[in-house]
Amino acid sequence: MKSFVKVTAPATIANFGPGFDTFGLALDQPRDTIELSLDVYETQIETVPDYSIPTKKNAAFAAANSIAWKNRVNAPFHMKIVKGIRPGSGIGSSAASSVGAALAMAVAMDFSAKDDEIIQASSLGEKMASGTAHIDNVAASLIGGFTIVASRSPVEVLSIPPEQLPDFEVVVALPDMVLETRRSRAIIPKAVPIETAVGNISLSSSMVHAMMRRDSAAVGKYLRDELVLPYRRPLIPGYDKVQKAATEAGALGVSISGAGPAVFAISDGGSKDIAKSMESAFKSAGLKSQAYITKPGKGAEVLEVS
Ligand code: HSE
């Protein structure tokens, strides 16, 4: 057993347009850093900055414990999570912490966990955070690049590594509001007309084709969604304005990141103008926001073991 492990796990864009609960894209930035220490007397999880989440209600607790129990170990641990990713912003904050926690615990226990075991453990963190054990964010945060959940049970994830993806930039605009995933899942209808389902199957299949032939313009073209976006759009003040502004500034495509409220655009140039246009559009809807530019990135990494 190791006494200290430090890992990092990236923010992610779940759904990526038409792939509800299926597609995920790992971002180069921001990332959470998780430090796990095992030579301690009491289990405690601290977040930096302090988000005052009780240890046993932290998604990371559920994920780390799942790996520990799998190994029949019940040792206390201390975890410090440096949150680069703002909780409730829609870019996979709980997923990154859960993946980091599960991976750190597996490394600490010399348990050579397979990806599907880390994803399964991390999904318990997602369940704690949002009420549903969806795995699109955790899969992308662990594996990196563009990920496709081929099966939820048993877990099977397909992926395209970042270096094989089209060369687009991602502009992410984070409005100053929190939107609980639980809430934006609750408004989704339980059934949809067959035409809607067929439309999304077409879009999502075309999206995978566009990714594989490394065509950024086509990725932007298929970055649409009729399944959940129409219901979620009203939960994000100014979404339509932001979408229009980013498109006019040259974005190839725009959508909601995961359950929102983050909105993202992809571009093959002019990202700074797109970022500014998204911030101004949010401002005109009465919301402050911060937009930043990043790229598709690698998955979780182990930084230190002792
Ligand atoms: N696929 C999930 C959703 C992601 O859209 O609800 C939540 O981050």
Boltz pocket constraint, residues with backbone or C-beta under 6 A from the ligand:
constraints:
  - pocket:
      binder: B
      contacts: [[A, 14], [A, 15], [A, 19], [A, 20], [A, 21], [A, 22], [A, 90], [A, 92], [A, 134], [A, 136], [A, 137], [A, 181], [A, 184], [A, 185], [A, 257], [A, 258], [A, 259]]
      max_distance: 6.0
